Amino acid sequence: MPDENDDLFGEDGDDAVEDFNRLTDLLFKRVSAFADEEDVADDLLPLLLLRLSATTRMMAYAMSVAKPSSGGLKLDLDRFRRDADELIREMKKDADGFIARAKEAIAAEELDENDD
């Protein structure tokens, strides 16, 4: 049965998924450090990242086509929204697992704090 990552990562799916996850972890650490350094509120950070993501996509569109247009950009942003919607749908499927892992991490952190 096909994996949900087949469309996104093609034939070299396993290696690509592993690299994608590695880059995600690395970026998360750097963004978290930035947020701590700049004292960015937890509810503001996702909006900053969303704006950065959309701006990056817009720049990629403008640089990748011979004759960029506002209509073409709007279509590309629609494709980006569909990609984002798919990502959120996949994340929602793992909501139970995510909450379980988060609770475990929080409990482990509290244990470490109590041990100190």
KOLKOL-605536 format. One record per residue: residue in three letters; chain; x, y, z of N, C-alpha, C in turn. Coordinates in nm, 2 decimals. Layout:
REM KOLKOL-605536
NODE/rest/kette/neast/nnorth/nup/caeast/canorth/caup/ceast/cnorth/cup
NODE/ala/A/X/Y/Z/X/Y/Z/X/Y/Z;
...
//
This chain:
REM KOLKOL-605536
NODE/rest/kette/neast/nnorth/nup/caeast/canorth/caup/ceast/cnorth/cup
NODE/met/A/0.09/-0.12/0.00/0.00/0.00/0.00/0.09/0.12/0.00;
NODE/pro/A/0.06/0.22/-0.08/0.14/0.34/-0.09/0.14/0.42/0.04;
NODE/asp/A/0.26/0.48/0.07/0.28/0.56/0.19/0.23/0.70/0.16;
NODE/glu/A/0.19/0.78/0.26/0.14/0.92/0.23/0.26/1.01/0.19;
NODE/asn/A/0.38/0.96/0.21/0.50/1.04/0.16/0.54/1.02/0.02;
NODE/asp/A/0.48/0.92/-0.05/0.51/0.88/-0.18/0.50/1.00/-0.28;
NODE/asp/A/0.39/1.07/-0.27/0.37/1.18/-0.36/0.47/1.29/-0.34;
NODE/leu/A/0.50/1.32/-0.21/0.58/1.43/-0.18/0.73/1.40/-0.21;
NODE/phe/A/0.77/1.28/-0.18/0.92/1.25/-0.19/0.96/1.16/-0.30;
NODE/gly/A/0.86/1.11/-0.38/0.89/1.03/-0.50/0.96/0.89/-0.46;
NODE/glu/A/1.04/0.84/-0.56/1.09/0.70/-0.55/1.19/0.69/-0.43;
NODE/asp/A/1.27/0.79/-0.41/1.37/0.79/-0.30/1.31/0.83/-0.17;
NODE/gly/A/1.18/0.79/-0.15/1.10/0.84/-0.03/1.17/0.83/0.10;
NODE/asp/A/1.22/0.71/0.13/1.28/0.68/0.27/1.39/0.78/0.30;
NODE/asp/A/1.49/0.79/0.21/1.60/0.88/0.23/1.56/1.02/0.23;
NODE/ala/A/1.46/1.06/0.15/1.42/1.20/0.14/1.34/1.23/0.27;
NODE/val/A/1.26/1.14/0.32/1.18/1.16/0.44/1.28/1.17/0.56;
NODE/glu/A/1.38/1.09/0.56/1.48/1.10/0.67/1.55/1.23/0.67;
NODE/asp/A/1.59/1.28/0.55/1.66/1.41/0.54/1.56/1.52/0.58;
NODE/phe/A/1.44/1.51/0.53/1.34/1.61/0.56/1.32/1.62/0.71;
NODE/asn/A/1.31/1.51/0.78/1.29/1.51/0.93/1.41/1.56/1.00;
NODE/arg/A/1.53/1.53/0.95/1.66/1.58/1.00/1.66/1.74/0.99;
NODE/leu/A/1.63/1.79/0.87/1.62/1.93/0.85/1.52/2.00/0.94;
NODE/thr/A/1.40/1.93/0.95/1.30/1.99/1.04/1.35/2.00/1.18;
NODE/asp/A/1.41/1.90/1.23/1.46/1.91/1.37/1.57/2.02/1.38;
NODE/leu/A/1.66/2.03/1.29/1.76/2.13/1.29/1.70/2.27/1.29;
NODE/leu/A/1.60/2.29/1.20/1.54/2.42/1.19/1.46/2.45/1.31;
NODE/phe/A/1.39/2.35/1.37/1.32/2.37/1.50/1.41/2.42/1.61;
NODE/lys/A/1.53/2.36/1.62/1.62/2.40/1.72/1.67/2.55/1.70;
NODE/arg/A/1.69/2.58/1.58/1.74/2.72/1.55/1.63/2.82/1.57;
NODE/val/A/1.51/2.79/1.53/1.40/2.88/1.55/1.37/2.89/1.70;
NODE/ser/A/1.37/2.78/1.77/1.35/2.79/1.92/1.45/2.88/1.98;
NODE/ala/A/1.58/2.87/1.94/1.68/2.95/2.00/1.66/3.10/1.97;
NODE/phe/A/1.62/3.13/1.84/1.58/3.26/1.80/1.47/3.32/1.89;
NODE/ala/A/1.36/3.23/1.90/1.24/3.28/1.98/1.28/3.30/2.13;
NODE/asp/A/1.37/3.22/2.18/1.42/3.25/2.32/1.50/3.38/2.33;
NODE/glu/A/1.59/3.40/2.23/1.68/3.51/2.23/1.60/3.64/2.22;
NODE/glu/A/1.49/3.64/2.13/1.41/3.76/2.10/1.29/3.77/2.19;
NODE/asp/A/1.27/3.67/2.28/1.15/3.67/2.37/1.02/3.67/2.29;
NODE/val/A/1.01/3.59/2.19/0.89/3.59/2.10/0.78/3.50/2.17;
NODE/ala/A/0.67/3.56/2.18/0.55/3.49/2.24/0.52/3.36/2.16;
NODE/asp/A/0.48/3.26/2.24/0.44/3.13/2.18/0.33/3.14/2.07;
NODE/asp/A/0.24/3.23/2.09/0.13/3.24/1.99/0.17/3.33/1.87;
NODE/leu/A/0.28/3.41/1.88/0.32/3.49/1.77/0.41/3.41/1.68;
NODE/leu/A/0.49/3.32/1.73/0.59/3.25/1.65/0.53/3.18/1.53;
NODE/pro/A/0.42/3.10/1.54/0.37/3.04/1.43/0.33/3.13/1.32;
NODE/leu/A/0.28/3.25/1.36/0.24/3.35/1.25/0.36/3.41/1.18;
NODE/leu/A/0.47/3.43/1.26/0.59/3.48/1.20/0.65/3.37/1.10;
NODE/leu/A/0.64/3.25/1.14/0.69/3.14/1.05/0.60/3.12/0.93;
NODE/leu/A/0.47/3.14/0.95/0.38/3.13/0.83/0.41/3.24/0.73;
NODE/arg/A/0.43/3.36/0.79/0.46/3.47/0.70/0.59/3.45/0.62;
NODE/leu/A/0.69/3.40/0.70/0.82/3.37/0.64/0.80/3.26/0.53;
NODE/ser/A/0.72/3.16/0.56/0.70/3.05/0.46/0.64/3.10/0.34;
NODE/ala/A/0.53/3.18/0.35/0.46/3.24/0.23/0.55/3.33/0.15;
NODE/thr/A/0.63/3.41/0.22/0.72/3.50/0.15/0.83/3.42/0.08;
NODE/thr/A/0.88/3.32/0.14/0.98/3.24/0.08/0.92/3.17/-0.05;
NODE/arg/A/0.80/3.12/-0.04/0.73/3.06/-0.15/0.71/3.16/-0.27;
NODE/met/A/0.68/3.29/-0.23/0.66/3.39/-0.33/0.79/3.43/-0.40;
NODE/met/A/0.90/3.43/-0.32/1.03/3.46/-0.38/1.07/3.35/-0.47;
NODE/ala/A/1.05/3.22/-0.43/1.08/3.11/-0.51/1.01/3.11/-0.64;
NODE/tyr/A/0.88/3.15/-0.64/0.80/3.16/-0.76/0.86/3.26/-0.85;
NODE/ala/A/0.88/3.38/-0.80/0.93/3.49/-0.88/1.07/3.46/-0.95;
NODE/met/A/1.15/3.38/-0.88/1.28/3.35/-0.93/1.28/3.23/-1.02;
NODE/ser/A/1.18/3.15/-1.02/1.18/3.02/-1.09/1.11/3.03/-1.23;
NODE/val/A/1.03/3.13/-1.26/0.96/3.14/-1.38/1.02/3.25/-1.47;
NODE/ala/A/1.01/3.23/-1.60/1.06/3.33/-1.70/0.99/3.46/-1.69;
NODE/lys/A/0.86/3.46/-1.68/0.78/3.58/-1.67/0.68/3.58/-1.56;
NODE/pro/A/0.73/3.61/-1.44/0.64/3.61/-1.32/0.53/3.71/-1.34;
NODE/ser/A/0.41/3.67/-1.29/0.29/3.76/-1.29/0.22/3.74/-1.16;
NODE/ser/A/0.13/3.84/-1.14/0.05/3.83/-1.02/-0.05/3.72/-1.02;
NODE/gly/A/-0.10/3.69/-1.14/-0.19/3.57/-1.16/-0.12/3.44/-1.13;
NODE/gly/A/0.00/3.43/-1.19/0.08/3.31/-1.16/0.12/3.29/-1.02;
NODE/leu/A/0.15/3.41/-0.95/0.18/3.40/-0.81/0.06/3.36/-0.73;
NODE/lys/A/-0.05/3.41/-0.76/-0.18/3.37/-0.69/-0.20/3.22/-0.71;
NODE/leu/A/-0.18/3.17/-0.83/-0.20/3.02/-0.85/-0.10/2.94/-0.77;
NODE/asp/A/0.03/2.99/-0.76/0.13/2.92/-0.68/0.10/2.93/-0.53;
NODE/leu/A/0.04/3.04/-0.49/0.00/3.05/-0.35/-0.11/2.96/-0.32;
NODE/asp/A/-0.20/2.94/-0.41/-0.31/2.84/-0.40/-0.25/2.70/-0.38;
NODE/arg/A/-0.15/2.66/-0.46/-0.08/2.53/-0.45/-0.02/2.52/-0.32;
NODE/phe/A/0.05/2.63/-0.27/0.11/2.63/-0.14/0.01/2.60/-0.03;
NODE/arg/A/-0.11/2.67/-0.04/-0.22/2.65/0.06/-0.26/2.50/0.06;
NODE/arg/A/-0.27/2.44/-0.06/-0.31/2.30/-0.06/-0.21/2.21/0.00;
NODE/asp/A/-0.08/2.24/-0.02/0.03/2.17/0.04/0.02/2.18/0.19;
NODE/ala/A/0.00/2.31/0.24/-0.01/2.33/0.38/-0.14/2.26/0.44;
NODE/asp/A/-0.25/2.26/0.37/-0.37/2.19/0.42/-0.34/2.04/0.43;
NODE/glu/A/-0.27/1.98/0.33/-0.23/1.84/0.34/-0.14/1.81/0.46;
NODE/leu/A/-0.05/1.90/0.48/0.04/1.88/0.60/-0.04/1.88/0.73;
NODE/ile/A/-0.13/1.98/0.74/-0.21/1.99/0.86/-0.30/1.87/0.88;
NODE/arg/A/-0.36/1.82/0.77/-0.45/1.70/0.77/-0.36/1.58/0.83;
NODE/glu/A/-0.24/1.57/0.78/-0.16/1.46/0.82/-0.12/1.47/0.97;
NODE/met/A/-0.10/1.60/1.02/-0.07/1.62/1.16/-0.19/1.59/1.25;
NODE/lys/A/-0.31/1.62/1.20/-0.43/1.60/1.28/-0.45/1.45/1.30;
NODE/lys/A/-0.41/1.37/1.20/-0.42/1.22/1.21/-0.33/1.17/1.33;
NODE/asp/A/-0.22/1.24/1.36/-0.13/1.20/1.46/-0.16/1.28/1.59;
NODE/ala/A/-0.27/1.34/1.61/-0.29/1.43/1.72/-0.28/1.35/1.85;
NODE/asp/A/-0.34/1.23/1.86/-0.33/1.15/1.98/-0.19/1.11/2.01;
NODE/gly/A/-0.11/1.07/1.91/0.03/1.04/1.94/0.11/1.15/1.98;
NODE/phe/A/0.08/1.27/1.92/0.16/1.39/1.95/0.13/1.43/2.10;
NODE/ile/A/0.01/1.43/2.14/-0.02/1.46/2.28/0.04/1.37/2.37;
NODE/ala/A/0.04/1.24/2.34/0.10/1.14/2.43/0.25/1.16/2.44;
NODE/arg/A/0.32/1.19/2.33/0.46/1.22/2.33/0.49/1.35/2.41;
NODE/ala/A/0.40/1.45/2.39/0.42/1.58/2.46/0.41/1.56/2.61;
NODE/lys/A/0.31/1.48/2.65/0.29/1.46/2.79/0.41/1.38/2.85;
NODE/glu/A/0.46/1.29/2.78/0.58/1.22/2.82/0.70/1.31/2.84;
NODE/ala/A/0.72/1.40/2.74/0.83/1.49/2.74/0.82/1.59/2.86;
NODE/ile/A/0.70/1.64/2.88/0.67/1.73/2.99/0.70/1.66/3.13;
NODE/ala/A/0.65/1.54/3.14/0.67/1.46/3.27/0.82/1.44/3.29;
NODE/ala/A/0.89/1.40/3.18/1.04/1.38/3.20/1.11/1.51/3.24;
NODE/glu/A/1.07/1.62/3.18/1.13/1.75/3.21/1.10/1.78/3.36;
NODE/glu/A/0.98/1.76/3.41/0.95/1.78/3.55/1.03/1.70/3.64;
NODE/leu/A/1.05/1.57/3.60/1.13/1.48/3.68/1.28/1.53/3.69;
NODE/asp/A/1.33/1.58/3.58/1.47/1.63/3.58/1.48/1.76/3.67;
NODE/glu/A/1.38/1.84/3.66/1.38/1.96/3.75/1.37/1.93/3.89;
NODE/asn/A/1.29/1.82/3.93/1.28/1.78/4.07/1.41/1.72/4.12;
NODE/asp/A/1.48/1.65/4.03/1.61/1.58/4.06/1.72/1.69/4.10;
NODE/asp/A/1.70/1.81/4.04/1.81/1.91/4.06/1.79/1.98/4.19;
//
